[in-house]
Amino acid sequence: MNSPTVALASLGFAGEYWQSNPRLYEGYEQLQQLYKSLGRKVSSSDVAYQLSRNLLSEVLVAAGGIEGALMRLRAAIAELQVWVVDNQLKAQPGIPQGLGHAAAVDAWFAFAELLMWSRTLVERMERRASSPKKFPKQGLLPALKPKRLKSRCEKIFAILQHSPVGQCRTLANFVLHTGLVNHPHTGARLEPSGAIVLPIPQLPIRPVAHWYLFSWQPGHDGVVLAEEMWRHVQIFVDDLLAAFEKAAPKRMRRNL
C-alpha cells in the first residue's frame, strides 16, 4: 500500500497547476509595466504565475464569505426567535405576521450578502473577460493547466452550477443592482407554527427589473435556501480541495 502524502506548500501554490502564458490573464500588461517601472526583470512565466497563484485561495475566500453571511443570518433569526418568545407573539393562519425588529433587518442584509458572495464564488471559478476579444474567460477553471485536474474541476463546478448556488444567480443580480427581495423592516414573518421565515420569490431564470415581476408562491424561504446553498458549497469546497491535492506536483509532496 502506498504511503499517504501531504503537500509541502499550500494547495494552488505550485506553478505546475497554472497556465504559464501571461497573455491569457487580464492585467498582464499592467503588471509587466509595474515591474518595469520598479526596475525589476521578470520572465513572462513569472508574470503569469503572479496572476494565477491566488486563484484557488480567492475561491475559498468567497466560500468563506458565504459561511460568514450564513452565520450572521442564523444569529439574526435566533435573536428574532428570542424576541418572539419574550413577547408571546402568535401568528394566525392566513394572516401574514411581519416582524418589525432590528434583527429582521440584519437577517435580510445577511441573506443579500450571502447571495452576492455566491455570485462571487461562481465568477471566481469562471467568468467572461471584460474584453472578450482580447482575453479568454477568466477565473480558476480557464487558468488550470493539468488536463485531469481541469476536467475534474469542471465536473465539480457543473454540479455547483446546477445547485441552488448557481440557480440563484439571477436573484443575486437583482439584489446587487436593484434592491432587497423583501422589505427589511417587516419582510421577516412569523408562521403559525412559530417558525420565522424570510419569504422570497421563486428563483427567476430571467433578469427581473422590479419586485412586482417576481413570481411569489408560499413555501419559498430564504433561511431554507441559505442553508441548502451552504450545504452545496461545503461539498464543492471539499471536492475542489481533494482534486487539487490529488494533482499536487511530486516535488511538493512527502511521504508520512
C-alpha positions as CSV (number, residue, x, y, z in Angstrom):
1,M,0.0,0.0,0.0
2,N,1.3,3.5,-0.9
3,S,2.2,5.7,2.0
4,P,-0.1,8.7,2.5
5,T,1.3,12.0,1.4
6,V,0.9,15.7,2.3
7,A,1.7,18.8,0.3
8,L,4.8,20.7,1.4
9,A,3.1,24.0,0.4
10,S,-0.5,25.3,0.3
11,L,-2.7,23.9,-2.5
12,G,-2.6,26.1,-5.6
13,F,0.8,27.4,-4.8
14,A,2.8,25.4,-7.3
15,G,3.3,26.9,-10.8
16,E,2.5,23.5,-12.3
17,Y,-1.2,24.0,-11.6
18,W,-1.5,27.1,-13.9
19,Q,-1.2,28.2,-17.5
20,S,2.2,29.9,-17.9
21,N,1.3,32.2,-20.8
22,P,0.7,35.7,-19.3
23,R,-1.4,36.8,-22.3
24,L,-4.2,34.5,-21.0
25,Y,-4.7,36.8,-18.0
26,E,-6.3,40.2,-17.7
27,G,-3.8,42.6,-16.2
28,Y,-0.6,41.1,-17.5
29,E,0.4,44.2,-19.4
30,Q,-0.1,46.4,-16.4
31,L,1.8,44.1,-14.2
32,Q,4.7,43.9,-16.6
33,Q,4.7,47.7,-16.7
34,L,4.7,47.9,-12.9
35,Y,7.7,45.6,-12.7
36,K,9.5,47.6,-15.4
37,S,8.8,50.9,-13.5
38,L,10.4,49.3,-10.4
39,G,13.4,48.2,-12.3
40,R,12.7,44.5,-11.8
41,K,13.3,42.0,-14.5
42,V,10.8,39.2,-14.5
43,S,10.1,36.5,-17.0
44,S,6.7,36.1,-18.8
45,S,6.1,32.9,-16.8
46,D,6.7,34.8,-13.6
47,V,4.1,37.4,-14.5
48,A,1.6,34.6,-15.3
49,Y,2.3,32.9,-12.0
50,Q,1.7,36.1,-10.1
51,L,-1.7,36.4,-11.8
52,S,-2.7,32.8,-11.1
53,R,-1.2,31.7,-7.8
54,N,-4.0,33.0,-5.7
55,L,-6.9,31.8,-7.8
56,L,-7.7,28.8,-5.6
57,S,-7.3,30.8,-2.3
58,E,-9.7,33.5,-3.6
59,V,-12.3,30.9,-4.4
60,L,-12.0,29.7,-0.9
61,V,-12.3,33.2,0.4
62,A,-15.6,33.6,-1.5
63,A,-16.8,30.3,0.1
64,G,-15.8,31.8,3.5
65,G,-17.9,34.9,2.7
66,I,-21.0,32.7,2.2
67,E,-20.3,31.0,5.5
68,G,-19.9,34.3,7.3
69,A,-23.1,35.6,5.9
70,L,-24.9,32.4,6.9
71,M,-23.6,32.8,10.5
72,R,-24.9,36.3,10.7
73,L,-28.3,35.1,9.2
74,R,-28.5,32.4,11.8
75,A,-27.7,34.8,14.6
76,A,-30.4,37.2,13.5
77,I,-33.0,34.5,13.2
78,A,-32.1,33.3,16.7
79,E,-32.4,36.8,18.1
80,L,-35.8,37.2,16.5
81,Q,-37.0,33.9,18.0
82,V,-36.0,35.0,21.5
83,W,-37.9,38.3,20.9
84,V,-41.0,36.4,19.7
85,V,-41.0,34.2,22.7
86,D,-40.4,37.0,25.2
87,N,-43.3,39.0,23.7
88,Q,-45.5,36.0,23.4
89,L,-46.2,36.7,19.7
90,K,-48.5,34.4,17.9
91,A,-49.4,34.2,14.2
92,Q,-52.9,33.4,13.0
93,P,-53.4,31.1,10.0
94,G,-53.9,33.1,6.8
95,I,-52.8,36.4,8.3
96,P,-49.2,37.5,7.5
97,Q,-47.4,38.4,10.7
98,G,-44.5,40.7,9.9
99,L,-41.7,41.2,12.5
100,G,-40.6,44.8,12.9
101,H,-37.3,44.3,14.7
102,A,-33.6,45.3,14.1
103,A,-32.7,41.6,13.9
104,A,-35.1,41.3,10.9
105,V,-33.2,44.0,9.1
106,D,-29.9,42.1,10.0
107,A,-31.4,38.9,8.6
108,W,-32.3,40.4,5.2
109,F,-28.9,42.1,4.8
110,A,-27.2,38.8,5.7
111,F,-29.3,37.0,3.2
112,A,-28.4,39.6,0.5
113,E,-24.8,39.3,1.4
114,L,-24.9,35.5,1.1
115,L,-26.4,35.8,-2.4
116,M,-23.7,38.2,-3.5
117,W,-20.9,36.0,-2.2
118,S,-22.5,33.1,-4.0
119,R,-22.3,35.0,-7.3
120,T,-18.7,35.9,-6.4
121,L,-17.8,32.3,-5.9
122,V,-19.2,31.3,-9.3
123,E,-17.4,34.2,-11.0
124,R,-14.1,33.4,-9.4
125,M,-14.3,29.9,-10.8
126,E,-15.1,31.2,-14.3
127,R,-16.3,34.5,-15.8
128,R,-16.4,36.3,-19.1
129,A,-13.4,38.6,-19.6
130,S,-14.0,42.3,-19.6
131,S,-12.5,42.4,-23.1
132,P,-13.6,39.1,-24.7
133,K,-12.0,39.8,-28.0
134,K,-8.6,40.2,-26.2
135,F,-8.8,37.6,-23.4
136,P,-10.4,34.2,-22.9
137,K,-12.6,33.5,-19.9
138,Q,-11.0,34.4,-16.6
139,G,-11.0,32.6,-13.2
140,L,-9.7,29.4,-11.8
141,L,-11.0,27.0,-14.4
142,P,-9.6,28.6,-17.5
143,A,-6.2,29.0,-15.8
144,L,-5.8,25.3,-14.9
145,K,-3.0,23.5,-16.8
146,P,-3.2,19.8,-15.9
147,K,-5.9,18.2,-18.1
148,R,-7.1,15.7,-15.5
149,L,-7.4,18.4,-12.8
150,K,-9.2,20.7,-15.2
151,S,-11.6,18.0,-16.2
152,R,-12.3,17.1,-12.6
153,C,-12.8,20.7,-11.6
154,E,-15.2,21.3,-14.5
155,K,-17.4,18.4,-13.3
156,I,-17.3,19.7,-9.7
157,F,-18.2,23.2,-10.9
158,A,-21.0,21.9,-13.1
159,I,-22.6,20.2,-10.1
160,L,-22.4,23.5,-8.2
161,Q,-24.0,25.4,-11.1
162,H,-27.0,23.0,-11.1
163,S,-27.4,23.5,-7.3
164,P,-29.2,26.5,-5.7
165,V,-25.8,28.3,-5.7
166,G,-25.8,28.5,-9.5
167,Q,-29.6,28.8,-9.8
168,C,-29.8,31.9,-7.6
169,R,-27.6,33.9,-9.9
170,T,-30.4,36.0,-11.3
171,L,-31.8,36.7,-7.9
172,A,-28.3,37.7,-6.8
173,N,-28.1,40.1,-9.7
174,F,-31.4,41.7,-8.7
175,V,-30.1,42.2,-5.1
176,L,-26.8,43.6,-6.3
177,H,-28.2,46.0,-8.9
178,T,-31.8,46.8,-7.8
179,G,-32.8,46.0,-4.2
180,L,-33.6,43.5,-1.5
181,V,-36.2,40.9,-2.3
182,N,-38.4,42.0,0.6
183,H,-38.8,44.9,3.0
184,P,-36.0,44.7,5.6
185,H,-38.2,46.1,8.4
186,T,-41.3,43.9,8.0
187,G,-40.4,41.3,5.5
188,A,-39.4,38.6,8.1
189,R,-42.6,36.7,9.1
190,L,-43.8,34.6,11.9
191,E,-45.6,31.4,10.9
192,P,-48.4,29.9,12.9
193,S,-46.0,27.0,13.7
194,G,-43.7,29.5,15.4
195,A,-41.1,29.3,12.7
196,I,-39.5,32.5,11.4
197,V,-39.2,32.7,7.6
198,L,-37.8,35.2,5.1
199,P,-40.3,35.0,2.2
200,I,-38.6,35.0,-1.2
201,P,-39.9,34.6,-4.7
202,Q,-39.3,31.6,-6.9
203,L,-35.8,31.7,-8.2
204,P,-36.1,33.6,-11.5
205,I,-34.4,32.2,-14.7
206,R,-34.5,35.6,-16.5
207,P,-33.5,39.1,-15.3
208,V,-36.1,40.8,-13.2
209,A,-36.3,44.6,-13.1
210,H,-38.9,45.2,-10.4
211,W,-40.3,43.4,-7.3
212,Y,-43.7,43.2,-8.9
213,L,-42.3,41.0,-11.6
214,F,-41.3,38.2,-9.3
215,S,-43.3,35.0,-9.0
216,W,-44.4,34.6,-5.4
217,Q,-45.7,31.3,-4.0
218,P,-46.0,30.0,-0.4
219,G,-43.2,27.9,0.9
220,H,-40.1,29.7,-0.5
221,D,-38.0,30.7,2.5
222,G,-34.7,32.5,2.3
223,V,-33.4,30.8,5.5
224,V,-34.0,27.3,4.0
225,L,-32.4,28.4,0.7
226,A,-29.4,29.8,2.6
227,E,-28.8,26.5,4.5
228,E,-29.2,24.5,1.3
229,M,-26.7,26.7,-0.6
230,W,-24.2,26.3,2.2
231,R,-24.6,22.5,2.2
232,H,-23.7,22.5,-1.5
233,V,-20.8,24.9,-1.0
234,Q,-19.2,22.7,1.6
235,I,-19.4,19.7,-0.8
236,F,-18.0,21.8,-3.6
237,V,-15.0,23.0,-1.5
238,D,-14.2,19.5,-0.2
239,D,-14.3,18.1,-3.7
240,L,-12.2,21.0,-5.1
241,L,-9.5,20.7,-2.5
242,A,-9.4,16.9,-3.0
243,A,-8.9,17.4,-6.7
244,F,-6.1,19.9,-6.1
245,E,-4.5,17.6,-3.5
246,K,-4.5,14.7,-5.9
247,A,-2.9,16.8,-8.6
248,A,-0.2,18.3,-6.3
249,P,3.2,18.1,-8.1
250,K,5.5,15.3,-6.8
251,R,8.2,17.9,-5.8
252,M,5.7,19.3,-3.3
253,R,4.8,16.1,-1.6
254,R,6.4,13.9,1.0
255,N,5.5,10.6,2.5
256,L,4.1,10.5,6.0
